[in-house]
Amino acid sequence: MEGGFGPIVVFEVFGIPITQTVTTTWFIMAVVILLSFLATRKLEKIPNNVQSSAEIIVDAINGLTVQTMGEANIGFAPYAGTLIIFLALANIAGLFGLRPPTADVNTTMGLAIMTFVMIHFFGAKSKGIIPYLKGFLEPFAALLPLNIMGELATPISLAFRLFGNIVGGLIIMNLLYGALAGLTTKLIGINIPIFQVGIPALLHIYFDLFAGILQSFIFTMLTMVFIAIATE
């Protein structure tokens, strides 16, 4: 979608439109890769400040994974850590004047589909394909359609919960900036958006920082919980 509140096409590559969502995602990926490289390129027995910070983050993610999924599922910590870090940076992108990639349903649906695939892949791997598929017939076979619909609803609810919260905040902030620009013109008679400086800061803190980090935590926690339930 182009124009309005949708992501704008920045440029094209061989006729393929590259939107703000894609370019901001590339930027976030580059930041994560660079920070990961700088934090791990020279590990020491006596860690410096950067290494200490990285170890604290890794320990926190490992602890959260074990607490949520159990010791046996500690192997999911790298995925959970990558997911929560990416989502946190994506959700707070608005603080830096960038359009959050998670304000595009393609991003949130893509992440939700990844979670959906992992839920059923590791569920089948843990229990065996036949016993896992038989679980859809419980408590009795007549509920098979409802059980399938319930599973298909999981990625949809994950995607639209995150998308709705982020795009809702983006729309509110855009409307606020537009209203403040009109207020400046009406009260002062000039086109310089004076009222746009400072006034939206508190709402940015809530919608971009607080709500953004909270939603990244919720999405990651739900992902871990769903996978843990499927592998029990």
C-alpha positions as CSV (number, residue, x, y, z in Angstrom):
1,M,0.0,0.0,0.0
2,E,1.4,3.4,-0.9
3,G,0.3,6.7,0.4
4,G,-1.9,7.5,3.4
5,F,-0.6,5.6,6.4
6,G,0.9,2.8,4.4
7,P,4.7,2.4,3.7
8,I,6.0,4.5,0.8
9,V,7.9,2.9,-2.0
10,V,11.5,4.3,-1.7
11,F,13.0,2.8,-4.9
12,E,12.7,-0.2,-7.3
13,V,15.1,-3.0,-8.0
14,F,14.4,-4.7,-11.4
15,G,10.8,-3.5,-11.2
16,I,10.4,-4.8,-7.6
17,P,9.2,-2.0,-5.3
18,I,11.3,-1.5,-2.1
19,T,9.2,0.1,0.6
20,Q,10.1,1.9,3.8
21,T,9.4,-1.4,5.6
22,V,12.2,-3.1,3.7
23,T,14.8,-0.4,4.0
24,T,14.1,0.1,7.8
25,T,14.3,-3.7,8.3
26,W,17.7,-3.7,6.4
27,F,18.9,-0.9,8.7
28,I,17.8,-2.7,11.9
29,M,19.5,-6.0,10.7
30,A,22.7,-4.1,10.0
31,V,22.6,-2.5,13.5
32,V,22.0,-5.9,15.2
33,I,24.8,-7.6,13.1
34,L,27.2,-4.8,13.8
35,L,26.5,-4.7,17.6
36,S,26.8,-8.5,17.8
37,F,30.1,-8.4,16.0
38,L,31.5,-5.6,18.2
39,A,30.3,-7.4,21.4
40,T,31.8,-10.8,20.5
41,R,34.9,-10.1,18.3
42,K,37.3,-10.1,21.3
43,L,36.0,-12.1,24.2
44,E,38.1,-11.9,27.4
45,K,38.1,-13.8,30.7
46,I,37.8,-10.4,32.4
47,P,35.1,-8.8,30.3
48,N,35.0,-5.1,29.4
49,N,31.9,-3.0,29.5
50,V,30.7,-4.1,26.1
51,Q,31.2,-7.8,26.7
52,S,29.6,-7.5,30.2
53,S,26.5,-5.9,28.6
54,A,26.3,-8.6,26.0
55,E,26.6,-11.3,28.7
56,I,23.9,-9.7,30.8
57,I,21.5,-9.7,27.8
58,V,22.4,-13.3,26.9
59,D,21.9,-14.5,30.5
60,A,18.5,-12.6,30.7
61,I,17.3,-14.3,27.5
62,N,18.5,-17.7,28.6
63,G,16.8,-17.2,32.0
64,L,13.6,-16.1,30.3
65,T,13.6,-19.1,28.0
66,V,14.2,-21.6,30.7
67,Q,11.5,-20.0,32.9
68,T,9.0,-20.0,30.1
69,M,9.8,-23.2,28.2
70,G,11.8,-25.3,30.7
71,E,15.5,-26.3,30.8
72,A,15.0,-28.9,28.0
73,N,14.1,-26.1,25.5
74,I,17.1,-23.8,26.2
75,G,18.0,-24.3,22.5
76,F,15.2,-21.9,21.6
77,A,17.0,-19.1,23.4
78,P,18.8,-17.8,20.3
79,Y,15.6,-17.5,18.3
80,A,13.7,-15.9,21.2
81,G,16.6,-13.5,21.8
82,T,16.8,-12.5,18.1
83,L,13.1,-12.1,17.9
84,I,12.7,-9.8,21.0
85,I,15.7,-7.7,20.0
86,F,14.6,-7.2,16.4
87,L,11.0,-6.4,17.5
88,A,12.1,-4.0,20.2
89,L,14.3,-2.1,17.7
90,A,11.6,-2.3,15.0
91,N,8.9,-1.0,17.3
92,I,10.9,2.0,18.6
93,A,12.0,3.0,15.1
94,G,9.5,5.9,15.3
95,L,11.7,7.6,17.9
96,F,14.4,8.0,15.3
97,G,12.0,9.3,12.6
98,L,11.7,5.9,10.8
99,R,8.5,4.1,10.0
100,P,8.3,0.9,12.2
101,P,8.5,-2.2,10.1
102,T,5.9,-3.7,12.4
103,A,3.4,-1.1,11.3
104,D,3.3,-3.2,8.1
105,V,1.1,-6.3,8.4
106,N,3.5,-8.1,6.0
107,T,6.2,-8.0,8.6
108,T,4.0,-9.1,11.5
109,M,2.4,-11.9,9.5
110,G,5.8,-13.1,8.3
111,L,7.0,-13.4,11.9
112,A,3.7,-15.0,13.0
113,I,4.0,-17.6,10.2
114,M,7.5,-18.4,11.3
115,T,6.2,-19.0,14.8
116,F,3.3,-21.1,13.4
117,V,5.7,-23.3,11.4
118,M,7.9,-23.8,14.5
119,I,5.0,-24.7,16.7
120,H,3.9,-27.6,14.5
121,F,7.3,-28.7,13.3
122,F,8.7,-29.1,16.8
123,G,5.4,-30.4,18.1
124,A,5.5,-33.2,15.5
125,K,9.2,-33.7,16.1
126,S,8.8,-34.0,19.9
127,K,5.7,-36.3,19.9
128,G,6.0,-38.0,16.5
129,I,4.0,-37.1,13.4
130,I,1.1,-39.6,13.9
131,P,0.5,-39.0,17.7
132,Y,0.8,-35.2,17.0
133,L,-1.8,-35.4,14.3
134,K,-4.1,-37.5,16.5
135,G,-4.1,-34.7,19.0
136,F,-6.3,-32.8,16.6
137,L,-9.0,-35.4,17.1
138,E,-9.1,-34.8,20.9
139,P,-11.3,-34.9,22.9
140,F,-13.3,-36.4,20.1
141,A,-13.1,-36.6,16.2
142,A,-16.1,-34.3,15.6
143,L,-14.0,-31.3,16.9
144,L,-11.3,-31.7,14.2
145,P,-12.6,-28.7,12.1
146,L,-12.6,-26.5,15.2
147,N,-9.2,-27.6,16.3
148,I,-7.8,-26.8,12.9
149,M,-9.5,-23.4,12.8
150,G,-8.1,-22.7,16.3
151,E,-4.5,-23.5,15.1
152,L,-4.9,-21.3,12.0
153,A,-6.2,-18.5,14.2
154,T,-2.9,-18.5,16.1
155,P,-0.7,-16.7,13.5
156,I,-3.5,-14.4,12.6
157,S,-4.0,-13.2,16.2
158,L,-0.3,-12.9,16.8
159,A,0.2,-10.8,13.6
160,F,-2.7,-8.5,14.0
161,R,-2.2,-7.9,17.8
162,L,1.3,-6.6,17.1
163,F,0.3,-4.8,13.9
164,G,-2.7,-3.2,15.4
165,N,-0.9,-1.8,18.4
166,I,2.0,-0.4,16.4
167,V,0.0,1.0,13.5
168,G,-2.6,2.5,15.9
169,G,0.2,4.5,17.6
170,L,1.6,5.5,14.3
171,I,-1.8,6.8,13.1
172,I,-2.4,8.7,16.3
173,M,1.0,10.4,16.1
174,N,0.5,11.3,12.4
175,L,-2.9,12.8,13.2
176,L,-1.4,14.7,16.2
177,Y,1.4,16.2,14.0
178,G,-1.1,17.2,11.4
179,A,-3.3,18.9,14.0
180,L,-0.4,20.7,15.6
181,A,0.7,22.0,12.2
182,G,-2.8,23.3,11.5
183,L,-2.9,24.9,15.0
184,T,0.3,26.7,14.3
185,T,-1.0,28.1,11.1
186,K,-4.4,29.1,12.6
187,L,-3.1,30.8,15.8
188,I,0.1,32.4,14.6
189,G,-0.5,32.6,10.9
190,I,2.8,31.0,9.8
191,N,3.6,27.7,8.3
192,I,6.5,26.8,10.7
193,P,5.2,23.9,12.9
194,I,6.2,25.4,16.2
195,F,3.8,23.3,18.3
196,Q,5.2,20.1,16.8
197,V,8.4,20.7,18.9
198,G,8.2,19.1,22.3
199,I,4.4,18.5,22.6
200,P,4.4,15.0,21.0
201,A,7.4,13.9,23.1
202,L,5.3,12.2,25.9
203,L,3.2,10.4,23.4
204,H,6.3,9.2,21.6
205,I,7.6,7.8,24.8
206,Y,4.4,5.9,25.4
207,F,3.6,4.6,21.8
208,D,7.1,4.1,20.6
209,L,9.1,3.2,23.7
210,F,6.8,1.7,26.3
211,A,4.2,0.1,24.1
212,G,6.8,-0.9,21.5
213,I,9.0,-2.8,24.0
214,L,5.9,-4.2,25.7
215,Q,4.6,-5.6,22.4
216,S,7.9,-7.1,21.5
217,F,8.0,-8.9,24.9
218,I,4.4,-10.1,24.5
219,F,5.0,-11.5,21.0
220,T,8.1,-13.3,22.0
221,M,6.5,-14.7,25.2
222,L,3.5,-16.0,23.3
223,T,5.8,-17.6,20.7
224,M,7.7,-19.4,23.5
225,V,4.6,-20.5,25.3
226,F,2.9,-21.9,22.1
227,I,6.0,-23.8,21.2
228,A,6.4,-25.2,24.7
229,I,2.8,-26.3,24.8
230,A,3.1,-28.1,21.4
231,T,6.3,-29.9,22.6
232,E,4.9,-31.1,26.0
